[in-house]
């Protein structure tokens, strides 16, 4: 007697930020990565870009939005404008919560060194404040113009936890410092894409397929400006990896790129 397969879980909207900079002194491209706490329900122990799920409170005030309109982000990402606005807001919020970088500024100014904002960050993390609320309270504009869409990844249908994730690029503002003061990660820092890929190949870093693929796409670029320029010219098609399991080995491939493979052993 056959049993019908359960309906796939509806993917939750999420945003991930590829925070980039030119390495101080040397000048080569670097990207900010965090190694998540091993016991976390999603991506425990993995090295990832900052990001997370969209909150119901990620509804921006259009009077405090500077940059391309949400409908423009929607056209880039293939999403309704309301959801695109929430994705950009979530990207700004998660970047501030997870690494202390705030992509916002007072009207007529550029983001720069931050005043003491520990209380702002703690309030967000503790869900005692929202990003739109903080922007209004401190007379700040959300700087959507500093974020450029890079990709959109959708978790395969058979997974019990699914996300529809917008990957966006941002250069860390001059004078701001990305840190590791988050309970979600055990360490964080700046890596060149090629160093992170080599660390994965050596078994020193655990990377999910979208992270590895994105690092490979970043690696040909030498500077943050090159990455932002490349992002502005990318055509974004949603990517849903194809998963095949043979014994303990799980193989992930990408539609339209049969030569790319990602393998991992699972219990």
Secondary structure, DSSP 4 states (H G I P E B T S, - for coil): ---PPPPPPPPEEEEEEEEEEEPTTT--EEEEEEEE-TT-TTTTT-EE-EEEEPPTT----GGGEESS-HHHHHHHHTS-HHHHHHHHHHHHHHHHHHH----EE-TTS---S--S-HHHHHHHHTTSS-HHHHHHHTT-EEEGGG-EEEEEEE--TT-SS-EEEEEEEEEPPTT-------TTEEEEEEE-HHHHHHHHHTTSS---HHHHHHHHHHTT--SHHHHHHHHHT-----EE-EEEEETTEEEEEETTEEEEEEEEE--
